[in-house]
C-alpha cells in the first residue's frame, strides 16, 4: 500500500470521529442558512382548517411534514 502524507507536514491528521463531527457541523450550518434564506410568507388560517387539511394527507406526506417541522424547530 502506498503511504500518503498531509500537504502540511506539521499539521495533525483528524481522527475519523473528528472528521464526522466536523462534517455534521457543516451540514447543520448549511441547513440553518438555507432555512433562513428561504422565502417566507405569513399565512393566517384557523388551526381547525389546518388540522382538517392534514387529515387529508397520506401517511407518507404527514411524515414529510413532521420532518420539516422538526427541522424548523431545531433551527430556532
Secondary structure, DSSP 8 states (H G I E B T S, - for coil): ------SSTTS----HHHHHHHHHHHHHHHHHHHHHHS--------HHHHHHHHHTS-HHHHHHHHHHHHHHHHH-
